[in-house]
Amino acid sequence: MDVVDDGWELQNVDTGDLIPLLDDRTLPITFFIGVGSQCERADSDCGEGTVQPGANTTIVTENGQAGVFIPAGAVDQPVTLIIESADDRPCIAGLLEPVYSGSIGPVGNSCYDFHTEPPLTEVNAAGKFNTNVTVGICPDIGNLDHVTQDLLQIFQLHVGADPAIRPLNNVPAPFLHCDPAFQQLVGSRGSRWGNLVGGLRALFLPRALFARTTATFDLGAGGSTDMFSRFTWALPSQQDLNFDQAPDLSAILPGATVNTIYSRLGVTLSRTNLLGLCPGSDVYANDYGILGFHSGQNNISVCPLGIASDFSEFAFGAIKASFAVPAVLACIDATPTGFHNLLPGGVAFIEALDADGNVLSTTESTTSRTAQRLCVSGSGIAAVQFAGKGSAFAIFDNVSWTRVLPGS
């Protein structure tokens, strides 16, 4: 059923009939829970339903631990969708720890297979959904701190895809109890629609049967994908930033400020000198590189678009990358560009800082004016900072870091 625009009627999406929402009247709804007929194992947490091309469809498993939202237009013909918990451990072979796949069995499991009958290759010409769908899973995360919880992502295994294992962009999954938008979905009391949805909550949204600790995510308990396979939650142990692409995979335009654009991934960017040349607190994506303007790729710089992206420690200050979860290794690409006065020499540097700002280690480039990978390592790197050393200039790009694993 769909709610019509005025909120006073429901429309049967199969027959087109309108059902008025009248005060003090019962609502004739036939609700079918199709659990089990297409599931491979009787002892799994399973949910299934039929997806129609022209209708939004939400399917949640029997125990309320996983679900999916399929927007209208995602399939070209009716298809049966099946969600089922999986007991294979590891859930996804090759996925780096820490992984949060939960318990084996139908209760507290966070490893799920999603598939369609018939397969999507027989439903849509492209062999995948026409538009992205939302996969949601409530993970068992124990006593993981809230900062680390918000860095978790759903990972997908799809054999034949490139790469076969990939993290999904976090999105709301309001059909799951562990999602912060769940209460908004079930409605607020006081309105006709809120009363209706609140009254039907027990019918349509299964109550979770497990009592172990599950996360409630600030950014949602779902991931966005255009294909089905196996899914579970994990903390990405290594992150890579290229300043050309945001976490949601959208392009970063030259000249954009990037101070907080990667905060979802656990890193923020700042400057050590707000009063130097190119003054201010902004850190920029700047495509004025070795090849001049419009070089085709963004570098990270203290200077805005229109000014060369290379900078020196003395005249401009350094850029500082601060990590929400401490790192054990951090690297950056650096290209020394000399002293800008035709004198030879000049190097770039990166240094690791602890939580108190003390220098843990420093690595310098050579004087060669070619891209060089500079890395620092140590226990509990809270931040790194980098610049051309002294009065020397350098260009920087492609930051990566490896996190300290929880509990280590």
TORZABA-930763 format. One record per residue (C-alpha): chain; x, y, z; residue in one letter; residue number from 0. Coordinates in Angstrom, 1 decimal, always signed. Each point is the difference from the previous one (the first is absolute). Layout:
ch,x,y,z,aa,i
A,X,Y,Z,a,NUM
...
***
This chain:
ch,x,y,z,aa,i
A,+0.0,+0.0,+0.0,m,0
A,+1.0,+3.6,-0.6,d,1
A,-1.1,+3.2,+1.8,v,2
A,-1.6,+2.4,-2.4,v,3
A,+1.3,+3.6,-0.1,d,4
A,-2.6,+1.5,+2.3,d,5
A,+0.7,-2.6,+2.8,g,6
A,-3.7,-0.8,+0.4,w,7
A,-0.2,-3.2,-2.2,e,8
A,+2.0,-3.1,-0.7,l,9
A,+0.3,-1.4,-3.5,q,10
A,+0.2,-3.7,-0.8,n,11
A,+3.0,-0.2,-2.4,v,12
A,-1.4,-3.2,-1.5,d,13
A,-3.6,+1.0,-0.7,t,14
A,+0.2,+3.8,+0.1,g,15
A,-2.9,+0.1,+2.5,d,16
A,+0.0,+3.0,+2.5,l,17
A,-0.7,-0.8,+3.7,i,18
A,-1.0,+3.0,+2.0,p,19
A,+1.7,+0.7,+3.4,l,20
A,-3.0,+0.9,+2.1,l,21
A,+0.1,+0.7,+3.7,d,22
A,-1.0,-2.9,+2.2,d,23
A,-0.2,-2.4,-3.0,r,24
A,+1.9,-3.3,-0.4,t,25
A,+2.3,-0.3,-3.0,l,26
A,-0.4,-3.1,-2.2,p,27
A,+3.5,-1.2,-0.6,i,28
A,+1.1,-3.5,-1.0,t,29
A,+3.6,-0.4,+1.0,f,30
A,+2.0,-3.0,-1.1,f,31
A,+3.3,-0.9,+1.6,i,32
A,+1.8,-2.2,-2.4,g,33
A,+2.7,-1.5,+2.2,v,34
A,+1.7,-3.3,-0.7,g,35
A,-1.3,-1.3,-3.4,s,36
A,+3.1,+1.2,-1.9,q,37
A,+2.5,-0.3,+2.8,c,38
A,+2.7,-2.7,-0.2,e,39
A,+0.1,-0.8,+3.8,r,40
A,-2.7,-0.3,+2.6,a,41
A,+2.3,+1.3,+2.8,d,42
A,+0.7,+3.4,-1.7,s,43
A,-1.3,+3.5,+0.4,d,44
A,-1.8,+0.5,-3.2,c,45
A,-2.3,+2.4,-1.8,g,46
A,-1.4,+0.0,-3.5,e,47
A,-2.5,+1.8,-2.2,g,48
A,-1.0,+1.0,-3.5,t,49
A,+1.4,+3.1,-1.5,v,50
A,-2.2,+1.8,-2.6,q,51
A,+1.6,+2.3,-2.6,p,52
A,-2.2,+2.9,+0.8,g,53
A,-0.1,-0.1,+3.8,a,54
A,+2.3,+0.8,+2.9,n,55
A,+0.6,-3.2,+1.9,t,56
A,+1.4,-0.6,+3.5,t,57
A,+0.8,-3.6,+1.2,i,58
A,+1.2,-0.7,+3.6,v,59
A,+1.1,-3.4,+1.3,t,60
A,-2.0,-1.9,+2.6,e,61
A,+2.2,+1.0,+2.9,n,62
A,+0.3,+3.6,-1.2,g,63
A,+3.8,-0.2,-0.3,q,64
A,+0.3,+0.8,-3.8,a,65
A,-2.1,+1.5,-2.7,g,66
A,+0.0,+1.7,-3.4,v,67
A,-1.7,+3.0,-1.6,f,68
A,-0.6,-0.3,-3.8,i,69
A,-1.1,+3.2,-1.6,p,70
A,-2.6,+0.0,-2.8,a,71
A,+1.6,-0.5,-3.4,g,72
A,+3.0,-2.1,+1.3,a,73
A,-1.3,-3.1,-1.8,v,74
A,-1.5,-0.4,-3.5,d,75
A,-2.3,-2.9,+1.0,q,76
A,-1.4,-1.6,+3.2,p,77
A,+2.7,-1.9,+2.0,v,78
A,+0.1,-1.9,+3.3,t,79
A,+2.6,+1.4,+2.4,l,80
A,+1.5,-2.2,+2.7,i,81
A,+2.1,+1.1,+3.1,i,82
A,+1.6,-2.8,+2.1,e,83
A,+2.6,-0.1,+2.8,s,84
A,+3.2,-1.9,-0.8,a,85
A,+2.0,-2.1,+2.5,d,86
A,+3.3,-0.1,-2.0,d,87
A,+2.9,+1.4,+2.0,r,88
A,+1.8,+1.9,-1.1,p,89
A,-3.1,+1.6,-1.5,c,90
A,+2.1,+1.5,-2.9,i,91
A,+3.3,-1.7,-0.5,a,92
A,+2.8,+2.5,-0.6,g,93
A,-1.8,+2.9,+1.8,l,94
A,+2.5,+1.5,+2.5,l,95
A,-0.8,+0.1,+3.7,e,96
A,-1.7,+1.3,+2.0,p,97
A,-3.2,-1.6,-1.4,v,98
A,-3.3,+0.1,+1.8,y,99
A,-1.9,-3.0,-1.3,s,100
A,-1.8,-0.9,+3.2,g,101
A,-1.1,-3.4,+1.2,s,102
A,-0.6,-3.2,-2.0,i,103
A,-3.7,-0.8,-0.3,g,104
A,-3.2,+2.0,-0.4,p,105
A,+0.5,+2.3,+3.0,v,106
A,+2.7,+2.7,+0.2,g,107
A,+1.4,-0.8,-3.5,n,108
A,+1.5,+2.9,-2.0,s,109
A,+0.9,-2.0,-3.1,c,110
A,-2.7,-0.1,-2.7,y,111
A,-0.5,-1.2,-3.5,d,112
A,-2.3,+2.1,-2.2,f,113
A,-1.2,-1.4,-3.4,h,114
A,-2.9,-0.1,-2.4,t,115
A,-1.9,-2.7,-1.8,e,116
A,+0.4,+0.0,-2.9,p,117
A,+3.6,+1.6,+0.1,p,118
A,+0.3,+3.6,-0.9,l,119
A,+1.8,-1.0,-3.2,t,120
A,-3.4,-1.4,-1.2,e,121
A,-2.0,+3.0,+1.3,v,122
A,+1.9,+3.1,-1.1,n,123
A,+1.9,+0.5,-3.2,a,124
A,+3.0,+1.3,+1.9,a,125
A,+0.1,-2.9,+2.4,g,126
A,-0.4,+2.3,+3.0,k,127
A,-2.5,+2.3,+1.5,f,128
A,-1.0,+3.0,-2.1,n,129
A,+0.5,+2.3,+3.0,t,130
A,+1.8,-0.6,+3.3,n,131
A,-1.8,-1.9,+2.8,v,132
A,+0.6,+0.2,+3.7,t,133
A,+1.2,-3.0,+1.8,v,134
A,-0.2,+0.2,+3.9,g,135
A,+1.4,-2.3,+2.7,i,136
A,+0.1,+0.5,+3.8,c,137
A,+3.5,-1.1,+1.1,p,138
A,+1.1,-1.5,+3.2,d,139
A,+2.9,+2.4,+1.1,i,140
A,+0.5,-0.8,+3.7,g,141
A,+1.4,+2.9,+2.0,n,142
A,+1.4,+1.9,-3.0,l,143
A,+0.4,+3.7,+0.8,d,144
A,-2.4,+2.4,-1.9,h,145
A,+2.8,+1.7,-2.0,v,146
A,+1.1,-3.3,-1.5,t,147
A,-3.6,-1.1,-0.5,q,148
A,-0.6,+2.9,-2.3,d,149
A,+3.0,-1.1,-2.2,l,150
A,-1.4,-3.5,-0.7,l,151
A,-1.3,-0.8,-3.5,q,152
A,-1.9,-2.8,-1.6,i,153
A,+2.3,-2.0,-2.2,f,154
A,-1.3,-1.9,-3.1,q,155
A,+1.4,-3.1,-1.6,l,156
A,-0.9,-0.4,-3.6,h,157
A,+2.1,-2.6,-1.9,v,158
A,+0.7,+1.3,-3.5,g,159
A,-0.2,+3.7,+1.0,a,160
A,+3.1,+2.2,+0.0,d,161
A,+0.8,+0.2,+2.9,p,162
A,-1.7,-3.1,+1.3,a,163
A,-0.1,+1.4,+3.5,i,164
A,-1.1,+3.6,+0.4,r,165
A,-1.3,+2.3,+2.7,p,166
A,-3.4,+1.6,-0.5,l,167
A,-0.9,+3.6,+0.6,n,168
A,-1.8,+0.3,+3.3,n,169
A,-3.7,+1.0,-0.4,v,170
A,-3.1,+0.0,+2.3,p,171
A,-1.9,-3.3,+0.4,a,172
A,-3.1,+1.2,+1.8,p,173
A,-1.6,-3.4,-0.2,f,174
A,+2.4,-1.4,+2.6,l,175
A,-0.2,+0.6,+3.7,h,176
A,+3.7,+0.8,+0.3,c,177
A,-0.3,+2.9,-2.4,d,178
A,-0.4,+3.6,+1.4,p,179
A,-2.8,+0.7,-2.5,a,180
A,-2.1,-3.0,+1.2,f,181
A,-2.2,+2.0,+2.3,q,182
A,-0.8,+2.4,-2.9,q,183
A,-1.1,-2.8,-2.1,l,184
A,-2.5,-1.4,+2.5,v,185
A,-1.6,+3.4,+0.3,g,186
A,-0.6,+2.5,+2.8,s,187
A,-3.3,+0.0,+2.0,r,188
A,-2.5,+2.7,-0.6,g,189
A,-0.4,-0.2,-3.7,s,190
A,-2.4,-2.3,-1.9,r,191
A,+2.9,-1.5,-1.9,w,192
A,+2.2,-0.2,+3.1,g,193
A,-2.7,-1.9,+1.8,n,194
A,-0.5,-2.3,-2.9,l,195
A,+3.6,-0.9,-0.3,v,196
A,+0.6,-0.2,+3.7,g,197
A,-3.0,-2.4,+0.3,g,198
A,+1.3,-2.2,-2.7,l,199
A,+3.6,+0.0,+1.2,r,200
A,-0.2,-3.4,+1.7,a,201
A,-1.4,-1.6,-3.2,l,202
A,+2.4,+1.4,-2.6,f,203
A,+3.3,+0.5,+1.9,l,204
A,+1.3,-3.2,+1.7,p,205
A,+1.3,+0.5,+3.5,r,206
A,+3.6,-1.0,+0.5,a,207
A,+0.4,-3.3,+1.9,l,208
A,+3.5,+0.4,+1.2,f,209
A,+1.3,+2.0,+3.1,a,210
A,+3.7,+0.4,-0.9,r,211
A,+1.4,+3.4,-0.6,t,212
A,-0.8,+1.4,-3.5,t,213
A,+1.1,+3.3,-1.4,a,214
A,-2.2,+3.0,-0.5,t,215
A,+1.8,+2.0,-2.8,f,216
A,+0.0,+3.7,-0.4,d,217
A,+0.1,-0.4,-3.8,l,218
A,-2.3,-3.0,-0.3,g,219
A,+0.1,-3.8,+0.1,a,220
A,-0.1,-0.4,-3.7,g,221
A,+2.2,-0.1,-3.1,g,222
A,-0.8,+1.0,-3.6,s,223
A,+0.6,-2.6,-2.8,t,224
A,-1.2,-0.9,-3.4,d,225
A,+0.5,-3.7,+0.3,m,226
A,-0.6,-2.9,+2.5,f,227
A,+2.3,-2.5,+1.5,s,228
A,+1.4,-0.4,+3.6,r,229
A,+0.3,+2.8,+2.5,f,230
A,+1.5,+0.6,+3.5,t,231
A,+1.3,+2.9,+2.1,w,232
A,+3.7,+0.8,+0.5,a,233
A,+2.3,+2.8,+1.0,l,234
A,+2.2,+1.0,-3.0,p,235
A,+3.5,-0.6,+1.3,s,236
A,+1.6,+2.1,-2.8,q,237
A,-1.3,+3.2,-1.6,q,238
A,+1.2,+1.7,-3.2,d,239
A,-0.8,+3.6,-1.0,l,240
A,+0.8,+1.5,-3.4,n,241
A,-1.8,+3.4,+0.3,f,242
A,-1.8,-0.7,-3.3,d,243
A,-2.9,-2.0,+1.4,q,244
A,-2.1,+0.5,+3.1,a,245
A,-1.1,-2.9,+2.3,p,246
A,-3.3,-0.2,-1.9,d,247
A,+2.0,-0.4,-3.2,l,248
A,-1.0,+3.4,-1.3,s,249
A,+2.7,+2.1,-1.7,a,250
A,+1.8,+2.6,+2.0,i,251
A,+0.2,+3.2,-2.1,l,252
A,+3.3,+1.9,-0.2,p,253
A,+0.0,+2.8,+2.5,g,254
A,-2.3,-1.8,+2.5,a,255
A,+0.8,+0.1,+3.7,t,256
A,+0.7,-3.5,+1.4,v,257
A,+0.5,+0.7,+3.7,n,258
A,-2.9,-2.3,+1.0,t,259
A,-1.0,-1.7,-3.2,i,260
A,+1.6,-3.3,+1.2,y,261
A,-1.2,+0.2,+3.6,s,262
A,-2.3,-2.9,-0.6,r,263
A,+3.2,-2.1,-0.6,l,264
A,+1.6,+1.2,+3.2,g,265
A,+2.3,+2.8,-1.1,v,266
A,-0.2,+3.8,+0.1,t,267
A,+2.4,+2.5,-1.5,l,268
A,+1.3,+3.3,+1.4,s,269
A,+3.0,+2.4,-0.2,r,270
A,+2.8,+0.8,+2.4,t,271
A,+0.3,+3.7,-1.1,n,272
A,-3.1,+2.0,-0.7,l,273
A,+1.9,+3.3,-0.6,l,274
A,+2.5,-1.1,-2.6,g,275
A,-0.2,+0.4,-3.7,l,276
A,-3.4,-1.2,-1.3,c,277
A,-1.4,+0.9,+3.5,p,278
A,-3.0,-1.6,+1.6,g,279
A,-1.0,-3.4,+1.3,s,280
A,-1.2,-1.6,-3.2,d,281
A,+1.7,-3.0,-1.5,v,282
A,-0.6,-0.3,-3.8,y,283
A,-0.2,-2.5,-2.8,a,284
A,+2.2,+1.8,-2.6,n,285
A,+0.8,-1.2,-3.5,d,286
A,+2.9,+2.4,-0.7,y,287
A,+2.8,-2.6,+0.1,g,288
A,+3.2,-0.7,-1.8,i,289
A,-1.7,+0.3,-3.4,l,290
A,-1.6,+3.4,+1.0,g,291
A,-3.7,+0.8,+0.1,f,292
A,-2.5,-2.7,-0.7,h,293
A,+2.5,-2.7,+0.4,s,294
A,-2.8,-2.6,+0.1,g,295
A,+0.3,-1.0,+3.7,q,296
A,-0.4,+1.8,+3.3,n,297
A,+2.8,+0.4,+2.5,n,298
A,-0.5,+1.1,+3.6,i,299
A,+1.1,+3.5,+0.7,s,300
A,-0.2,+3.0,+2.3,v,301
A,-0.6,+2.2,-3.0,c,302
A,-3.3,+0.5,-2.0,p,303
A,-0.6,-0.6,-3.7,l,304
A,+2.0,+2.3,-2.2,g,305
A,+3.2,-0.2,+2.2,i,306
A,+2.6,-2.8,-0.3,a,307
A,-0.8,-2.9,+2.3,s,308
A,+3.6,-0.4,+1.3,d,309
A,+0.8,+1.6,+3.4,f,310
A,+2.8,+0.3,+2.5,s,311
A,+0.1,-0.3,+3.8,e,312
A,+1.5,+3.4,+0.7,f,313
A,-2.2,+2.1,-2.2,a,314
A,-3.3,-1.9,+0.1,f,315
A,+0.1,-2.4,+2.9,g,316
A,-0.8,-3.7,-0.2,a,317
A,-3.2,-2.0,-0.6,i,318
A,-1.1,-2.2,+2.9,k,319
A,-2.1,-3.2,-0.4,a,320
A,-1.6,-1.0,+3.3,s,321
A,-1.3,-3.6,+0.4,f,322
A,-3.2,-0.9,+2.0,a,323
A,+1.6,-3.4,+0.7,v,324
A,+3.8,-0.1,+0.5,p,325
A,+2.1,-1.4,-2.9,a,326
A,+3.1,-2.2,-0.1,v,327
A,+1.1,+1.1,-3.5,l,328
A,-0.7,+3.1,-2.1,a,329
A,+1.3,+0.9,-3.5,c,330
A,-0.2,+2.8,-2.5,i,331
A,+1.3,+0.7,-3.5,d,332
A,+2.3,+2.9,-0.1,a,333
A,+1.7,+1.8,-3.0,t,334
A,+2.8,+2.4,+1.0,p,335
A,+0.0,+3.2,-2.1,t,336
A,+3.1,+1.7,+1.3,g,337
A,+0.4,+3.5,+1.6,f,338
A,-1.7,+2.1,-2.8,h,339
A,+3.2,+2.0,-0.4,n,340
A,+1.7,-2.4,-2.4,l,341
A,+2.3,-1.3,+2.8,l,342
A,+0.3,-3.8,+0.0,p,343
A,-1.1,-2.3,+2.8,g,344
A,-3.0,+0.1,+2.3,g,345
A,-2.0,-2.9,+1.4,v,346
A,-3.5,-0.8,+1.2,a,347
A,-0.8,-1.6,+3.4,f,348
A,-2.7,-1.8,+1.9,i,349
A,+0.0,-0.4,+3.8,e,350
A,-2.1,-2.1,+2.3,a,351
A,-1.5,+1.5,+3.2,l,352
A,-1.4,-1.6,+3.1,d,353
A,-3.1,+1.2,+1.8,a,354
A,+2.0,+2.7,+1.8,d,355
A,+1.5,+1.4,-3.1,g,356
A,+3.5,-1.6,+0.6,n,357
A,+1.9,-1.1,-3.1,v,358
A,+0.2,-3.8,-0.2,l,359
A,+1.9,-0.3,-3.3,s,360
A,+0.9,+2.0,-3.1,t,361
A,+0.7,-1.0,-3.6,t,362
A,+1.6,+2.3,-2.7,e,363
A,+0.1,-0.3,-3.7,s,364
A,+3.0,+0.2,-2.2,t,365
A,+0.7,+3.2,-2.0,t,366
A,-1.1,-1.7,-3.2,s,367
A,-3.0,+1.8,-1.6,r,368
A,-2.0,-3.1,-0.5,t,369
A,-3.0,-1.5,+2.0,a,370
A,+1.2,-1.9,+3.0,q,371
A,-1.9,-2.0,+2.6,r,372
A,+0.7,+1.1,+3.5,l,373
A,-1.1,-2.1,+3.0,c,374
A,+0.2,+0.3,+3.8,v,375
A,-0.8,-2.8,+2.4,s,376
A,-0.4,-0.2,+3.8,g,377
A,-2.3,-1.0,+2.8,s,378
A,-3.1,+2.2,+0.3,g,379
A,+0.4,+2.6,-2.7,i,380
A,-2.6,+2.6,+0.7,a,381
A,+0.9,+2.3,-2.9,a,382
A,+2.6,+0.6,-2.7,v,383
A,+1.1,+3.4,-1.4,q,384
A,+1.8,+0.7,-3.3,f,385
A,+1.6,+2.8,-2.0,a,386
A,+3.0,+0.9,-2.0,g,387
A,+2.9,+0.1,+2.6,k,388
A,+1.0,+3.5,+1.1,g,389
A,-0.1,+2.3,-3.0,s,390
A,-0.2,-2.8,-2.5,a,391
A,-3.3,-0.6,-1.9,f,392
A,-1.8,-3.3,-0.7,a,393
A,-3.2,-1.4,-1.5,i,394
A,-2.1,-2.6,+1.9,f,395
A,-2.6,-2.5,-0.9,d,396
A,-1.4,-3.4,+0.9,n,397
A,-0.1,-0.5,+3.8,v,398
A,-0.4,-3.5,+1.4,s,399
A,+0.0,-1.4,+3.5,w,400
A,-0.3,-3.3,+1.9,t,401
A,-2.0,+0.1,+3.2,r,402
A,+0.7,-1.5,+3.4,v,403
A,-2.4,-2.9,+0.4,l,404
A,-2.5,+0.2,+2.8,p,405
A,+1.2,-1.6,+3.2,g,406
A,+3.7,+0.0,-1.1,s,407
***
